[in-house]
Every structure is written in C-alpha cells, then in structure tokens.
Amino acid sequence: MRCSCRVCGTYMVQVEHGLESGCKCPDCGAMCHDCMGSEQPPMSVGELRAQMMLRMRAGAEENGTGGVDPLEAMRPDPDTD
C-alpha cells in the first residue's frame, strides 16, 4: 500500500518491527498503522474462535440454516480419515 503522511503529505516508508510494524514519515516522523488493519492487539485463540463462531452463526442465519451447528462442517469425518 502506498500512503502519504496525514501530517505533512510526504510519501511514507514501511517499517517492519513485528507487531509494531507500520509506516513512518521520513520528514516529520509521524507513524501510521492504517494499512496494517488496526491498532488492536492480536487476539487470543479463544477470542478468534469466538469471533469465528459469531460470524458462522450469522452466515447460517442469513442462509436459512440456523439450526445447523456451523462448526459441524469443519470437523473431520471419521469414516474418511
């Protein structure tokens, strides 16, 4: 992604620092994390599973399959494994 600094308009440079990665303005030093998604810290496995369940249930309700367990399709089939 190519972005300009919100402070001074200069083309920003990507800086890789693990979870602190983002873009930094070479002129004024402003940092931006917009192209990285958000400044929200990484979610735990439990939080990711809960979020996935909510999305799958919402999708099932939209498709009219609200009574079906959305994770059932993800479980391995013991007859084929």
C-alpha positions in Angstrom: 0.0 0.0 0.0 1.2 3.5 -0.8 0.1 6.2 1.5 1.0 9.8 2.3 1.6 11.2 5.7 -1.6 12.7 7.3 0.5 15.4 9.0 2.7 16.7 6.1 1.7 14.7 3.0 5.1 13.1 2.3 5.2 9.6 0.9 5.6 7.2 3.9 8.0 4.3 4.2 7.0 0.9 5.6 8.8 0.0 8.9 8.9 -3.7 9.9 9.0 -4.3 13.7 6.8 -7.3 14.3 3.6 -6.3 16.0 4.8 -2.6 15.9 5.0 -2.6 12.0 3.5 0.3 10.2 4.5 3.3 8.1 6.8 6.1 9.1 7.1 9.6 7.5 10.8 10.3 6.7 10.2 14.0 7.0 8.2 14.6 10.2 8.5 11.1 11.8 4.7 10.5 12.2 3.7 6.8 12.4 0.6 5.3 10.9 -0.9 1.8 11.3 -3.9 2.2 9.0 -2.6 -0.2 6.3 -1.9 -2.8 9.0 -5.7 -3.1 9.8 -5.9 -1.5 13.2 -4.1 -0.8 16.4 -5.9 -3.6 18.2 -3.6 -6.1 19.8 -3.5 -9.6 18.5 -6.4 -11.8 19.7 -6.0 -14.9 21.7 -7.0 -18.3 20.3 -10.2 -18.2 22.4 -11.1 -14.8 21.1 -10.5 -15.8 17.5 -12.7 -18.9 17.9 -15.5 -16.9 19.5 -15.3 -14.3 16.7 -15.4 -17.1 14.1 -18.4 -18.7 15.7 -20.3 -15.5 15.7 -19.6 -14.9 12.0 -20.5 -18.5 11.1 -23.8 -18.3 13.0 -24.7 -15.0 11.4 -24.0 -16.6 8.0 -26.1 -19.6 8.8 -29.0 -17.4 9.9 -28.7 -15.4 6.6 -28.7 -18.7 4.6 -31.7 -20.1 6.5 -29.7 -22.9 8.1 -29.9 -21.5 11.6 -30.5 -24.9 13.3 -27.3 -26.4 11.9 -24.1 -26.3 14.0 -21.7 -24.1 11.9 -18.6 -25.9 13.1 -20.0 -29.4 12.2 -18.7 -29.0 8.6 -15.2 -28.3 9.9 -15.0 -31.5 12.0 -13.1 -34.3 10.3 -15.2 -37.2 9.0 -14.1 -40.4 10.9 -15.2 -42.6 8.0 -12.8 -40.9 5.6 -9.8 -40.3 7.8 
